[in-house]
Amino acid sequence: MKPQNYEVINAQIKTRFEALKKRNPSAVKRPIDLSWSNWGFGIEPLRVSVARLARYGVRFIELHGNRYGDNLGYRAEETGRVLADHGVQCAGICGMYSPQAELSSNLPHIRQRAIDYTRRQLDLAQALGGRYMLVVPGAVGRPAPTDAFEFHRSVETLRLVADLFVTTGVKAAIEPIRAAEVSFCNTIADAKRYIKAVAHPGVRHINGDVYHMLAGERHIGAAVLEAGTMLINLHLADTNRCALGDGSLDVDTLVRALYLVGYNQPGHFATPEPLGPGSDPYPAMNGHTDPKLLDQLVAKTVRTFREREAAIKRA
């Protein structure tokens, strides 16, 4: 029986991975660094969240970019102490670009808010040694285009702060998001076009998201290969946006593709962000979730990822 298209690509990735493993065993020896995007934990105290991650062997955290104003969000000294107390490092900052603060707005004061917001997050990332900041070119939660010039305005606005990514040493990671949530930049190819248009040494990387790839890409593994070394962070969730192992995601093929782009090197992170099913996960950002459920979410996701990673290496 003729294989389906996705099966053909799966087989190609597997063949390449097996060849790499045989040719250069040391290339697949180091495991991929797992992080966790904590904004889905809501308003739970950071010390509780960090203790949970450490308990399940997660040594990096992607901090919610919650410096929404001068008096809001994480304080560097206090946050650094919490992380150090549990042996957890800051991988990066999850930038949250809403219609109230977006790079592509046709309202200048909204773009200025996005600029100021970005500066505040970069200050925190630099203080904590974060490697990247996630940047969304448009507004999350506004899927309808404002006009035909969003891309241009976003590029010009990001250029105004692009030098800061160089001076702080924090990499701008452009995130493509599914068309149901944003009006443009929906695929890895879109992100690469955007990065090319910005044309700045501080804006050279991509933040992928498996859930958005399911909606916008032909094949998740192929999209990882397309991103290549530009990929610095990858948000993980299963096909139902729940814990890995709760859906039908082909974790093996995804992990093989990551190894093929050298993703098991320091400074690259696989970062679970399982926000649950539904069209709008964002209310959870400002609410409480049962800590036992969050424990189960982290435990199952970490266990599934590590089991599958080990299995493909043994095979």
Order of alpha helices (4+ residues) and beta strands (2+ residues): alpha-beta-alpha-beta-alpha-beta-alpha-beta-alpha-beta-alpha-beta-alpha-alpha-beta-alpha-beta-alpha
